[in-house]
Amino acid sequence: MAIKVGINGFGRIGRLVARAALKAGGIEIVGINDISPGQINLNWQAMGGIAASFRLTKTIWIEAEPSARYYFNSVYEKQTGDYKPWSVGIRAALIMKF
């Protein structure tokens, strides 16, 4: 009796799993779900940001990095007129040195 396997996402790793399953035998691939639309294959973006690091004590630091991104070929494309090809965010970290 073959083991039934479903592959969710047929990218680089999904193809490797399918190829290995077909070579091994005894494994039946019952479904493949490619969850990414074609436009995700090409998503160029430009990002700019600046990092700041603050020392609280000898062993504890806080870092913050505000950033802005502009998507040239965006995954988030919409057909409406309110589409904005940019995003703004912040990355924060608490660092403890031992």
C-alpha positions as CSV (number, residue, x, y, z in Angstrom):
1,M,0.0,0.0,0.0
2,A,1.4,3.4,-1.1
3,I,1.8,6.3,1.3
4,K,-0.4,9.2,0.1
5,V,1.2,12.6,0.0
6,G,0.0,16.1,-0.9
7,I,2.4,18.9,-1.7
8,N,1.3,22.4,-0.7
9,G,3.4,24.9,-2.8
10,F,5.2,23.7,-5.9
11,G,8.3,25.8,-5.8
12,R,11.9,24.7,-5.6
13,I,11.4,22.6,-2.4
14,G,8.1,21.2,-3.6
15,R,9.6,20.0,-6.8
16,L,12.5,18.4,-5.0
17,V,10.1,16.5,-2.7
18,A,8.0,15.4,-5.7
19,R,11.1,14.2,-7.5
20,A,12.4,12.3,-4.5
21,A,9.0,10.7,-3.9
22,L,8.8,9.5,-7.5
23,K,12.3,8.0,-7.4
24,A,11.7,6.3,-4.0
25,G,8.6,4.5,-5.0
26,G,5.9,3.5,-2.6
27,I,4.7,7.1,-2.4
28,E,1.6,8.3,-4.2
29,I,1.3,12.1,-4.8
30,V,-2.4,12.8,-4.6
31,G,-2.4,16.6,-5.0
32,I,-0.2,19.5,-5.7
33,N,-1.4,23.0,-4.8
34,D,0.6,25.9,-6.3
35,I,-0.5,28.7,-3.9
36,S,1.5,31.5,-5.6
37,P,0.1,33.5,-8.5
38,G,2.5,34.1,-11.5
39,Q,3.1,37.7,-10.5
40,I,4.9,36.7,-7.3
41,N,7.7,35.2,-9.5
42,L,8.9,38.7,-10.3
43,N,8.6,41.2,-7.4
44,W,11.2,43.9,-7.5
45,Q,11.4,46.4,-4.7
46,A,13.6,49.2,-3.5
47,M,14.1,49.7,0.3
48,G,15.7,52.5,2.2
49,G,16.1,52.8,6.0
50,I,18.3,53.9,8.7
51,A,19.2,51.9,11.9
52,A,19.6,53.3,15.4
53,S,21.1,51.5,18.3
54,F,20.7,52.6,22.0
55,R,22.6,51.1,24.9
56,L,20.4,50.8,28.1
57,T,22.9,49.0,30.2
58,K,26.2,47.2,29.6
59,T,24.4,44.1,28.4
60,I,21.1,45.4,27.0
61,W,20.6,47.3,23.7
62,I,17.6,48.4,21.8
63,E,17.7,48.7,18.0
64,A,15.1,50.4,15.8
65,E,15.1,50.7,12.0
66,P,12.4,52.6,10.2
67,S,12.2,51.7,6.5
68,A,10.3,52.6,3.4
69,R,9.7,50.2,0.4
70,Y,8.6,50.9,-3.1
71,Y,7.4,47.9,-5.2
72,F,8.2,48.1,-8.9
73,N,6.2,45.0,-9.9
74,S,4.1,44.5,-6.8
75,V,2.4,41.4,-5.6
76,Y,-0.2,43.6,-4.0
77,E,-1.5,45.1,-7.3
78,K,-5.1,46.1,-7.3
79,Q,-7.3,47.1,-10.2
80,T,-8.8,50.0,-8.2
81,G,-7.5,53.6,-8.3
82,D,-6.4,53.6,-4.6
83,Y,-3.4,51.3,-5.2
84,K,-0.2,52.5,-3.5
85,P,3.0,50.7,-4.6
86,W,4.8,51.5,-1.3
87,S,4.9,50.5,2.3
88,V,6.4,52.0,5.5
89,G,7.4,49.9,8.5
90,I,9.7,49.7,11.5
91,R,11.9,46.8,12.7
92,A,12.7,46.8,16.4
93,A,15.0,44.5,18.4
94,L,16.0,43.9,22.0
95,I,19.5,42.6,22.3
96,M,21.0,41.0,25.4
97,K,24.7,40.3,25.4
98,F,25.9,37.6,27.9
